Amino acid sequence: MRRSSKAAAVVALLLAASGLTACGISTSPVTEHEFVNELAVPPLAESTVESGVRTFQLTAQKGITDFPGIGESETWGFNGAFLGPTLRATRGEKVAVQVDNELGRPTSVHWHGMHLPAAMDGGPHQMVEPGATWTPSWTVDQPASTLWYHPHPHGETEEHVYRGLAGMFILDDDASAAASLPNEYGVDDLPLIVQDKKFDDGELEYDRNGSEPGILGDTVLVNGTVGPYADVSTERVRLRLLNGSTARTYTFAFEDRPMTLIATDGGFLDAPLSQERVRLAPGERAEVVVTFEPGETVRLRSLKTDLGGIVVPQTAGGNDEFDVIEFRAAEKLTPSPEPSWPAAKDAAADEVHESEASVTREFVLNTREINGEEMDMSRIDEVAYVGDTEVWNVKSTQPIPHSFHIHDVQFRILSIDGKAPPPELAGPKDTIYLQPNVDYRLLMRFEDYADPAIPYMYHCHMLMHEDEGMMGQFVVIERGQEGEVGMPEMEGHHH
């Protein structure tokens, strides 16, 4: 499988070189559906609090989903047939999640963007066997943000996410509690999980035919809804945008108004930022506030996407333009405040300073390798120390789309090709789109959670690339633990 997709990539490059692909065409067009289905809003997950621990419950399961206008299909979900509930917790809380696996095959649940111990991270070393239960627990200690959760089984992540295993995890803190922002979940504070799918005679089609950068579907769903519309009852609405696709990058925009960008992957920006468009690669999130007029109907679109120096943009979805969701404003709208938020009480402690960086690492992404090696579950690639601040220089040297996600930390982008990042990329991030042959300098600090035996991951979030080897492993240790660095027993693995 790995060889064939590499071969396909080579064929695409050869085609491009010979000029056989016309620039304007798309090989991955999106079929627009009538916006006649009310947007499904994932329910807020229930939880119980005992001995100071807030416990959620998630069951990975198979089900049947009726996609209007398309048909019924087998899908996967958490606590339901497709996608999962929204988990919500506050900084300082102790949380636990009881994960039950009723899928009939091994899976895992990774808390994407969460700062937590490696043993609780839900990566490929924390597999949950069929019929088994896994209950990670940790203390939430990071700023208010829109995170998400999804499986991370090595070699099968794309399929598990594509079939529907994903959901949001919203964190609150003192700054978000005191903010003047739309905050009524499901009313003026909407989670929008945007994903593209392929259907064949109504059935969700998972076909890995080696096209780059992975499956590009012809139907775009929001929260699992085909052709979604959302009723608007307030002047302003906060949209928590998540690119939950496995390969497609979106450029979100309204045709006739800017959006106010308030947060990126890991939390609030320093100040509100007016943006005409917001580009999100797979795994990235953004929070925007949009202003509506009484009685109007407007659509959020995805515009043609600048993927950088990609050889054949039309095969990577770069030329596609389509509407994503329709908003229908009531004749009378409840007034909303101008967006603003105070600095969190932990803001100074959360700050990372380049002057404190003691280590610089280089990462080069090419084919399905990082630094010339494919993922090996039994090899530790990097060792970081608790308390250290590091700079990671990351670069893709290949003219196809890649993105880069680091577990455990939120990073700041120091520079892009030597220049300060644009303001929309100056906030806390855990995933970044890599334009080919462009240098990204990322700054991060490894606060705590030493564990010489259990690694975190860094990888391309184009999930086919990750599955086919574009991933590495790092441990965080205390000084003096060097001799204990090694891999845990690989029992229970099927790879």
Buried (B, 14 or more C-beta within 10 A) or exposed (E): EBEEBBEBBEEBBEBBEEEEBEEEEBBBBBEBBEBEBEBBBBEBBEBEEEEEBBBBBBBBBBEEBEBEEBBEBBBBBBBBBBBBBBBBBBBEBBBBBBBBBEBEBBBBBBBBBBBBBBBBBBBBBBBBEEEEEBEBBBBBBBBBBBBBBBBBBBBBBBBBBBBBBBBBBBBBBBBBBBBEBBEEBBBBBBBBBBBBBBBEEEBBBBEBEBBBBBBBBBBBBBBBBBBBBBEBBBBBBBBBBBBBBBBBBBBBBBEEEBBBBBBBBBBBBEEBBEBEBBBBBBBBBBBBBBBBEEEEEBBBBBBBBBBBEBBBBBBBBBBBBBBBBBBBBBEEBEEBEEBEBBEBEBBEEBEBEEEEBEBEBEBBBBBBBBEEEBBBBEEBBBBBBBBBBBBBBBBBEBBBBBBBBBBBBBBBBBBBEEEEBEBBBBBBBBBBBBBBEBBBBBBBBBBBBBBBBBBBBBBBBBBBBBBBBBBBBBBBBBEEBEEEBEBEEEEEBEE
